[in-house]
Amino acid sequence: MDEAAFKQKLTPEQYRVLREKGTEAPGSGKYVDTFDDGMYHCAACGQALFSSDAKYESTTPGLVGWPAFSDLASNEAVHLQSDDALGMQRTEVTCSQCGSHLGHFFEGDPAAPNGKHYCINSCALDFQAEK
């Protein structure tokens, strides 16, 4: 999909986050407090990214306010790469299928069952509830 197609498919906020590596304001996303059973997909291309089984509520300062996941739907769902923007060292999470920015990955979150924290923008996701 080319950038013109992404612009046509996505809302302006989704385009800013997914294609221009933006971040939504903490607590503003529609999936922050969603804990229904289902699968979270990339809003840009539809690839399955995270199962609701891996969603948890982080209490780590600085990471509260975005959907938090402790694991991926599959090991191939995302790519992780170094991100030193904003003067800090972080690990960016992108969709492995379309390259869209999803959020950031952190290790050592005591609220996560395995210490892994995928901090993901709600607008980068499309949730499909289990039927």
Secondary structure, DSSP 4 states (H G I P E B T S, - for coil): --HHHHHHHS-HHHHHHHTT---PPTT-STTTT---SEEEEETTT--EEEEGGGEE---STTTTTS-EESS-SSTTSEEEEEE-GGGS-EEEEEETTT--EEEEEEE--TTSTTSEEEEE-GGGEEEEE--
